[in-house]
Amino acid sequence: MTASQTDIKSRTVELATTAFEAFCGDVSGMFGVDAKCAHKGMTTETVKGLSQKFEKLSAVNFIDSNGILNGTFPIVFDQGGLFTLAGVIVMLPAGKILDGRNRGSAQEAEALIETIKQGGNLLVGSWDRIFREKLEGHGRFIHSNTHIGNLRDNPKEKIGLTDTEEFTFISYEMTIGEHPPFNCGVILPEAIFNAPPPAEEKNEEKPQEEVKAEAEPAAEPAAGPVSETIQKMAQSSADLPDGANPALSALCAKDVMQKEVLWGSGDEGVQQAMAKMQQADVGYMVVGSNGQLDGIVSTFDLASTVSVYLKPMFAKWRRPTDDATLQIRVKWIMTRPVRTIKPETPVLAIMEDMCQSGLRCFPVVEKDGKVVGLITVFDVLKALLKVNSSHSFAGKAPQTSSLV
């Protein structure tokens, strides 16, 4: 392992504790219970050795990482953690939680799989937030899968590690409310420190003269027909003798942007953000204060966060954990940092970047960092329609719809 890889590993080990502490803080804030964790140590382990410490059932949450850490690594909770976390999320009685910790079967654990996955999503959100803030070169963490079972049972197939494959294990003891403490930890395979991150593409024509981000918390579906229309109309303009429509070439972000921007706080819940965005009939809410940008959230982000069982058609299956998704804080799901553009950025450059990146919205930011507007894919489309008479467009661009 090179010196730089050693530094990355050392920093990752440090941040693991901070990330677990952030997770405890998120659990406390969301469910109104005191949650805390204590670092117990770091060892070189194998699955065979670890299974002796996690003898009963375990919940394994798999995290896909890209960026300076590249690959997949698991976070493990013992049987006590499995039933305690799930029980707190769905607000089970203390006696029921204790019974699951002591005598819970694999079938009973599997019945809680969706709840355990929700806990895993919260866990990964906490980790991603800390690593984005504190590890230079971090891309993003994604919760890819959850496995419930005994670590000894076919580990290569179930958790991607052989019995004798060595890895770094950082162990913790976690306590939630008045429940007994339980054990958990993160498995760090050497491969995530050795795999090179994807090569960065060089593109000097990018419009983001001030860049604050490269990724969204969840991948929005491609803009589809709208993006195809932009590409076709942009191509028709590029085919003109002078290379581009003069009227279009003269347009900048400040000419077509939305000057009225909806602001919100990262501490707002998803339900509150939904109501604000629907009332304002907008598709994006800027998160921050005093004109300074902390993040951005879209209706897609909100819709992806709330449980599908909140919809009227699924009402009979609705559980307390589904209602809890409405209280998830905006700061846990918003995009941050955020890719921005300047008021003087040409619309042609914005078109190109939207088509290449798939992003639908850029905040427009002045040199002092103050947000002065937003430009969306629909604003670009309307600008194209004004200078290209071969296309027609009627009606208002869609912004929001009822999410629950």
Secondary structure as a PSIPRED ss2 file (coil, helix, strand):
# PSIPRED VFORMAT (PSIPRED V4.0)

   1 M C   1.000  0.000  0.000
   2 T C   1.000  0.000  0.000
   3 A H   0.000  1.000  0.000
   4 S H   0.000  1.000  0.000
   5 Q H   0.000  1.000  0.000
   6 T H   0.000  1.000  0.000
   7 D H   0.000  1.000  0.000
   8 I H   0.000  1.000  0.000
   9 K H   0.000  1.000  0.000
  10 S H   0.000  1.000  0.000
  11 R H   0.000  1.000  0.000
  12 T H   0.000  1.000  0.000
  13 V H   0.000  1.000  0.000
  14 E H   0.000  1.000  0.000
  15 L H   0.000  1.000  0.000
  16 A H   0.000  1.000  0.000
  17 T H   0.000  1.000  0.000
  18 T H   0.000  1.000  0.000
  19 A H   0.000  1.000  0.000
  20 F H   0.000  1.000  0.000
  21 E H   0.000  1.000  0.000
  22 A H   0.000  1.000  0.000
  23 F H   0.000  1.000  0.000
  24 C H   0.000  1.000  0.000
  25 G H   0.000  1.000  0.000
  26 D H   0.000  1.000  0.000
  27 V H   0.000  1.000  0.000
  28 S H   0.000  1.000  0.000
  29 G H   0.000  1.000  0.000
  30 M H   0.000  1.000  0.000
  31 F H   0.000  1.000  0.000
  32 G C   1.000  0.000  0.000
  33 V C   1.000  0.000  0.000
  34 D C   1.000  0.000  0.000
  35 A E   0.000  0.000  1.000
  36 K E   0.000  0.000  1.000
  37 C E   0.000  0.000  1.000
  38 A E   0.000  0.000  1.000
  39 H E   0.000  0.000  1.000
  40 K E   0.000  0.000  1.000
  41 G E   0.000  0.000  1.000
  42 M E   0.000  0.000  1.000
  43 T E   0.000  0.000  1.000
  44 T E   0.000  0.000  1.000
  45 E E   0.000  0.000  1.000
  46 T C   1.000  0.000  0.000
  47 V H   0.000  1.000  0.000
  48 K H   0.000  1.000  0.000
  49 G H   0.000  1.000  0.000
  50 L H   0.000  1.000  0.000
  51 S H   0.000  1.000  0.000
  52 Q H   0.000  1.000  0.000
  53 K H   0.000  1.000  0.000
  54 F C   1.000  0.000  0.000
  55 E C   1.000  0.000  0.000
  56 K C   1.000  0.000  0.000
  57 L C   1.000  0.000  0.000
  58 S E   0.000  0.000  1.000
  59 A E   0.000  0.000  1.000
  60 V E   0.000  0.000  1.000
  61 N E   0.000  0.000  1.000
  62 F E   0.000  0.000  1.000
  63 I E   0.000  0.000  1.000
  64 D E   0.000  0.000  1.000
  65 S E   0.000  0.000  1.000
  66 N E   0.000  0.000  1.000
  67 G E   0.000  0.000  1.000
  68 I C   1.000  0.000  0.000
  69 L C   1.000  0.000  0.000
  70 N C   1.000  0.000  0.000
  71 G E   0.000  0.000  1.000
  72 T E   0.000  0.000  1.000
  73 F E   0.000  0.000  1.000
  74 P E   0.000  0.000  1.000
  75 I E   0.000  0.000  1.000
  76 V E   0.000  0.000  1.000
  77 F E   0.000  0.000  1.000
  78 D E   0.000  0.000  1.000
  79 Q H   0.000  1.000  0.000
  80 G H   0.000  1.000  0.000
  81 G H   0.000  1.000  0.000
  82 L H   0.000  1.000  0.000
  83 F H   0.000  1.000  0.000
  84 T H   0.000  1.000  0.000
  85 L H   0.000  1.000  0.000
  86 A H   0.000  1.000  0.000
  87 G H   0.000  1.000  0.000
  88 V H   0.000  1.000  0.000
  89 I H   0.000  1.000  0.000
  90 V C   1.000  0.000  0.000
  91 M C   1.000  0.000  0.000
  92 L C   1.000  0.000  0.000
  93 P C   1.000  0.000  0.000
  94 A H   0.000  1.000  0.000
  95 G H   0.000  1.000  0.000
  96 K H   0.000  1.000  0.000
  97 I H   0.000  1.000  0.000
  98 L H   0.000  1.000  0.000
  99 D H   0.000  1.000  0.000
 100 G H   0.000  1.000  0.000
 101 R H   0.000  1.000  0.000
 102 N H   0.000  1.000  0.000
 103 R H   0.000  1.000  0.000
 104 G C   1.000  0.000  0.000
 105 S C   1.000  0.000  0.000
 106 A H   0.000  1.000  0.000
 107 Q H   0.000  1.000  0.000
 108 E H   0.000  1.000  0.000
 109 A H   0.000  1.000  0.000
 110 E H   0.000  1.000  0.000
 111 A C   1.000  0.000  0.000
 112 L C   1.000  0.000  0.000
 113 I H   0.000  1.000  0.000
 114 E H   0.000  1.000  0.000
 115 T H   0.000  1.000  0.000
 116 I H   0.000  1.000  0.000
 117 K H   0.000  1.000  0.000
 118 Q H   0.000  1.000  0.000
 119 G H   0.000  1.000  0.000
 120 G H   0.000  1.000  0.000
 121 N H   0.000  1.000  0.000
 122 L H   0.000  1.000  0.000
 123 L H   0.000  1.000  0.000
 124 V H   0.000  1.000  0.000
 125 G H   0.000  1.000  0.000
 126 S H   0.000  1.000  0.000
 127 W H   0.000  1.000  0.000
 128 D H   0.000  1.000  0.000
 129 R H   0.000  1.000  0.000
 130 I H   0.000  1.000  0.000
 131 F H   0.000  1.000  0.000
 132 R H   0.000  1.000  0.000
 133 E H   0.000  1.000  0.000
 134 K H   0.000  1.000  0.000
 135 L C   1.000  0.000  0.000
 136 E C   1.000  0.000  0.000
 137 G C   1.000  0.000  0.000
 138 H E   0.000  0.000  1.000
 139 G E   0.000  0.000  1.000
 140 R E   0.000  0.000  1.000
 141 F E   0.000  0.000  1.000
 142 I E   0.000  0.000  1.000
 143 H E   0.000  0.000  1.000
 144 S E   0.000  0.000  1.000
 145 N E   0.000  0.000  1.000
 146 T E   0.000  0.000  1.000
 147 H E   0.000  0.000  1.000
 148 I E   0.000  0.000  1.000
 149 G E   0.000  0.000  1.000
 150 N C   1.000  0.000  0.000
 151 L C   1.000  0.000  0.000
 152 R C   1.000  0.000  0.000
 153 D C   1.000  0.000  0.000
 154 N C   1.000  0.000  0.000
 155 P H   0.000  1.000  0.000
 156 K H   0.000  1.000  0.000
 157 E H   0.000  1.000  0.000
 158 K H   0.000  1.000  0.000
 159 I H   0.000  1.000  0.000
 160 G C   1.000  0.000  0.000
 161 L C   1.000  0.000  0.000
 162 T C   1.000  0.000  0.000
 163 D C   1.000  0.000  0.000
 164 T C   1.000  0.000  0.000
 165 E C   1.000  0.000  0.000
 166 E C   1.000  0.000  0.000
 167 F E   0.000  0.000  1.000
 168 T E   0.000  0.000  1.000
 169 F E   0.000  0.000  1.000
 170 I E   0.000  0.000  1.000
 171 S E   0.000  0.000  1.000
 172 Y E   0.000  0.000  1.000
 173 E E   0.000  0.000  1.000
 174 M E   0.000  0.000  1.000
 175 T E   0.000  0.000  1.000
 176 I E   0.000  0.000  1.000
 177 G C   1.000  0.000  0.000
 178 E C   1.000  0.000  0.000
 179 H C   1.000  0.000  0.000
 180 P C   1.000  0.000  0.000
 181 P C   1.000  0.000  0.000
 182 F E   0.000  0.000  1.000
 183 N E   0.000  0.000  1.000
 184 C E   0.000  0.000  1.000
 185 G E   0.000  0.000  1.000
 186 V E   0.000  0.000  1.000
 187 I E   0.000  0.000  1.000
 188 L E   0.000  0.000  1.000
 189 P E   0.000  0.000  1.000
 190 E C   1.000  0.000  0.000
 191 A H   0.000  1.000  0.000
 192 I H   0.000  1.000  0.000
 193 F H   0.000  1.000  0.000
 194 N H   0.000  1.000  0.000
 195 A C   1.000  0.000  0.000
 196 P C   1.000  0.000  0.000
 197 P C   1.000  0.000  0.000
 198 P C   1.000  0.000  0.000
 199 A C   1.000  0.000  0.000
 200 E C   1.000  0.000  0.000
 201 E C   1.000  0.000  0.000
 202 K C   1.000  0.000  0.000
 203 N C   1.000  0.000  0.000
 204 E C   1.000  0.000  0.000
 205 E C   1.000  0.000  0.000
 206 K C   1.000  0.000  0.000
 207 P C   1.000  0.000  0.000
 208 Q C   1.000  0.000  0.000
 209 E C   1.000  0.000  0.000
 210 E C   1.000  0.000  0.000
 211 V C   1.000  0.000  0.000
 212 K C   1.000  0.000  0.000
 213 A C   1.000  0.000  0.000
 214 E C   1.000  0.000  0.000
 215 A C   1.000  0.000  0.000
 216 E C   1.000  0.000  0.000
 217 P C   1.000  0.000  0.000
 218 A C   1.000  0.000  0.000
 219 A C   1.000  0.000  0.000
 220 E C   1.000  0.000  0.000
 221 P C   1.000  0.000  0.000
 222 A C   1.000  0.000  0.000
 223 A C   1.000  0.000  0.000
 224 G C   1.000  0.000  0.000
 225 P H   0.000  1.000  0.000
 226 V H   0.000  1.000  0.000
 227 S H   0.000  1.000  0.000
 228 E H   0.000  1.000  0.000
 229 T H   0.000  1.000  0.000
 230 I H   0.000  1.000  0.000
 231 Q H   0.000  1.000  0.000
 232 K H   0.000  1.000  0.000
 233 M H   0.000  1.000  0.000
 234 A H   0.000  1.000  0.000
 235 Q H   0.000  1.000  0.000
 236 S H   0.000  1.000  0.000
 237 S H   0.000  1.000  0.000
 238 A H   0.000  1.000  0.000
 239 D C   1.000  0.000  0.000
 240 L C   1.000  0.000  0.000
 241 P C   1.000  0.000  0.000
 242 D C   1.000  0.000  0.000
 243 G C   1.000  0.000  0.000
 244 A C   1.000  0.000  0.000
 245 N C   1.000  0.000  0.000
 246 P H   0.000  1.000  0.000
 247 A H   0.000  1.000  0.000
 248 L H   0.000  1.000  0.000
 249 S H   0.000  1.000  0.000
 250 A H   0.000  1.000  0.000
 251 L C   1.000  0.000  0.000
 252 C E   0.000  0.000  1.000
 253 A H   0.000  1.000  0.000
 254 K H   0.000  1.000  0.000
 255 D H   0.000  1.000  0.000
 256 V H   0.000  1.000  0.000
 257 M C   1.000  0.000  0.000
 258 Q E   0.000  0.000  1.000
 259 K C   1.000  0.000  0.000
 260 E C   1.000  0.000  0.000
 261 V C   1.000  0.000  0.000
 262 L C   1.000  0.000  0.000
 263 W E   0.000  0.000  1.000
 264 G E   0.000  0.000  1.000
 265 S C   1.000  0.000  0.000
 266 G C   1.000  0.000  0.000
 267 D C   1.000  0.000  0.000
 268 E C   1.000  0.000  0.000
 269 G E   0.000  0.000  1.000
 270 V H   0.000  1.000  0.000
 271 Q H   0.000  1.000  0.000
 272 Q H   0.000  1.000  0.000
 273 A H   0.000  1.000  0.000
 274 M H   0.000  1.000  0.000
 275 A H   0.000  1.000  0.000
 276 K H   0.000  1.000  0.000
 277 M H   0.000  1.000  0.000
 278 Q H   0.000  1.000  0.000
 279 Q H   0.000  1.000  0.000
 280 A H   0.000  1.000  0.000
 281 D C   1.000  0.000  0.000
 282 V C   1.000  0.000  0.000
 283 G C   1.000  0.000  0.000
 284 Y E   0.000  0.000  1.000
 285 M E   0.000  0.000  1.000
 286 V E   0.000  0.000  1.000
 287 V E   0.000  0.000  1.000
 288 G E   0.000  0.000  1.000
 289 S E   0.000  0.000  1.000
 290 N C   1.000  0.000  0.000
 291 G C   1.000  0.000  0.000
 292 Q E   0.000  0.000  1.000
 293 L E   0.000  0.000  1.000
 294 D E   0.000  0.000  1.000
 295 G E   0.000  0.000  1.000
 296 I E   0.000  0.000  1.000
 297 V E   0.000  0.000  1.000
 298 S E   0.000  0.000  1.000
 299 T H   0.000  1.000  0.000
 300 F H   0.000  1.000  0.000
 301 D H   0.000  1.000  0.000
 302 L H   0.000  1.000  0.000
 303 A H   0.000  1.000  0.000
 304 S H   0.000  1.000  0.000
 305 T H   0.000  1.000  0.000
 306 V C   1.000  0.000  0.000
 307 S C   1.000  0.000  0.000
 308 V H   0.000  1.000  0.000
 309 Y H   0.000  1.000  0.000
 310 L H   0.000  1.000  0.000
 311 K C   1.000  0.000  0.000
 312 P H   0.000  1.000  0.000
 313 M H   0.000  1.000  0.000
 314 F H   0.000  1.000  0.000
 315 A H   0.000  1.000  0.000
 316 K H   0.000  1.000  0.000
 317 W H   0.000  1.000  0.000
 318 R C   1.000  0.000  0.000
 319 R C   1.000  0.000  0.000
 320 P H   0.000  1.000  0.000
 321 T H   0.000  1.000  0.000
 322 D H   0.000  1.000  0.000
 323 D H   0.000  1.000  0.000
 324 A H   0.000  1.000  0.000
 325 T H   0.000  1.000  0.000
 326 L H   0.000  1.000  0.000
 327 Q H   0.000  1.000  0.000
 328 I C   1.000  0.000  0.000
 329 R E   0.000  0.000  1.000
 330 V H   0.000  1.000  0.000
 331 K H   0.000  1.000  0.000
 332 W H   0.000  1.000  0.000
 333 I H   0.000  1.000  0.000
 334 M C   1.000  0.000  0.000
 335 T E   0.000  0.000  1.000
 336 R C   1.000  0.000  0.000
 337 P C   1.000  0.000  0.000
 338 V C   1.000  0.000  0.000
 339 R C   1.000  0.000  0.000
 340 T C   1.000  0.000  0.000
 341 I E   0.000  0.000  1.000
 342 K C   1.000  0.000  0.000
 343 P C   1.000  0.000  0.000
 344 E C   1.000  0.000  0.000
 345 T C   1.000  0.000  0.000
 346 P E   0.000  0.000  1.000
 347 V H   0.000  1.000  0.000
 348 L H   0.000  1.000  0.000
 349 A H   0.000  1.000  0.000
 350 I H   0.000  1.000  0.000
 351 M H   0.000  1.000  0.000
 352 E H   0.000  1.000  0.000
 353 D H   0.000  1.000  0.000
 354 M H   0.000  1.000  0.000
 355 C H   0.000  1.000  0.000
 356 Q H   0.000  1.000  0.000
 357 S H   0.000  1.000  0.000
 358 G C   1.000  0.000  0.000
 359 L C   1.000  0.000  0.000
 360 R C   1.000  0.000  0.000
 361 C E   0.000  0.000  1.000
 362 F E   0.000  0.000  1.000
 363 P E   0.000  0.000  1.000
 364 V E   0.000  0.000  1.000
 365 V E   0.000  0.000  1.000
 366 E C   1.000  0.000  0.000
 367 K C   1.000  0.000  0.000
 368 D C   1.000  0.000  0.000
 369 G C   1.000  0.000  0.000
 370 K E   0.000  0.000  1.000
 371 V E   0.000  0.000  1.000
 372 V E   0.000  0.000  1.000
 373 G E   0.000  0.000  1.000
 374 L E   0.000  0.000  1.000
 375 I E   0.000  0.000  1.000
 376 T E   0.000  0.000  1.000
 377 V H   0.000  1.000  0.000
 378 F H   0.000  1.000  0.000
 379 D H   0.000  1.000  0.000
 380 V H   0.000  1.000  0.000
 381 L H   0.000  1.000  0.000
 382 K H   0.000  1.000  0.000
 383 A H   0.000  1.000  0.000
 384 L H   0.000  1.000  0.000
 385 L H   0.000  1.000  0.000
 386 K H   0.000  1.000  0.000
 387 V H   0.000  1.000  0.000
 388 N C   1.000  0.000  0.000
 389 S C   1.000  0.000  0.000
 390 S C   1.000  0.000  0.000
 391 H C   1.000  0.000  0.000
 392 S C   1.000  0.000  0.000
 393 F C   1.000  0.000  0.000
 394 A C   1.000  0.000  0.000
 395 G C   1.000  0.000  0.000
 396 K C   1.000  0.000  0.000
 397 A C   1.000  0.000  0.000
 398 P C   1.000  0.000  0.000
 399 Q C   1.000  0.000  0.000
 400 T C   1.000  0.000  0.000
 401 S C   1.000  0.000  0.000
 402 S C   1.000  0.000  0.000
 403 L C   1.000  0.000  0.000
 404 V C   1.000  0.000  0.000
